[in-house]
Amino acid sequence: MESYGLVGLAYKSKGIVELLKGENGFKGVLVEELEDNTIAIELYVILQYGTNISTVANNIIDRVKYTVENMTAIKVSKIDINVQGIRVK
């Protein structure tokens, strides 16, 4: 998916427990099915330096929600954007 200000997806930051257990992280997207047959999505992203973070995050949320709901007919109840880094050119 392309979106203005989005550089790419990032691995979720691991806590000390996960690091000690040697658990592998996942890259960028976590989807959870909820009890009401909807889904919640967490995105871990890297954004471009100089962009408005809230504007970019809202654009990503709108695009992901529209795409998922139209391609799968599954309702998206929540999308969280976690900014893991800022990339300078």
N, C-alpha and C positions, 0 to 999 in steps of 0.2 A: 504494500500500500504506500502510495506517495501522499505527502501532505506538506504544505509549506512549513519550514522550520524544523521538520523531523529529519534527523540524521540517520537514525536506525534504532533497532531494538537492542536492549542490553540484558546481560545476565542479571537475575535478581541478586541483590546483595545478600550474602550469606551471613548469618549470625555465627557466633563462636561455637555453638552446639553443632550446627551443620558442618562447620569446618573440621571440628574434631572427629565427627562421625565419618567424615569422608563422603558425605552425600553430594551428589552432583546437583548443580543448579539447573534451571531451565532458562531458555533464551526468550525473554521478552513477553510472553503471553501465558496467562494462567486463566483457565475457564472453569467455573464452578456451576454445576447444575443445582438449582434451588428447589425447595419443596413445592413451590407453586408452578413448576414446569417452565420456569424462566431461567435465564443464565446471568451470572455476574462475571465480568471480565476485568482482569487486572493487566495493565500494560506497563512494561518497564522500558523507558525510552531515553534516548540521547537527543538533545535538542541543539539547534544552531545558536551560537552566541549572537546576541543582539536582537533576537526575536522576543515578542511579548509572550511569556510562558502561558498565561491564562488563555490568550487567544489561540495559540497553537494547540493547547490541550483541549479546548472546546471544539476546535475544528476536527481533531483526531476522534474525539468522542462521537461527534455527529456522523463522520464518515464510517467509523466502525459499526455503530448502531445501525445505520441505514443499510450497509452492505450485508451484515449478518442477518438482519431481519428479512431482507429481500431475497437473499440466496437460500436461506434455510427455513423461513417461516417460524423461527423460534424467537420469542420475545426476549429482548435484552432489558433486564431490570436495572442494572447498574454497571457503569464502567469507571474504573479508577485508573488514573494516569500517575505513575510514579517516575519522576524525573531522576535518572541515575547519573546524569552527567550533562555537561555543556561542552560542545566542541567548537573550538576556535579554528578558523580556516587555516 
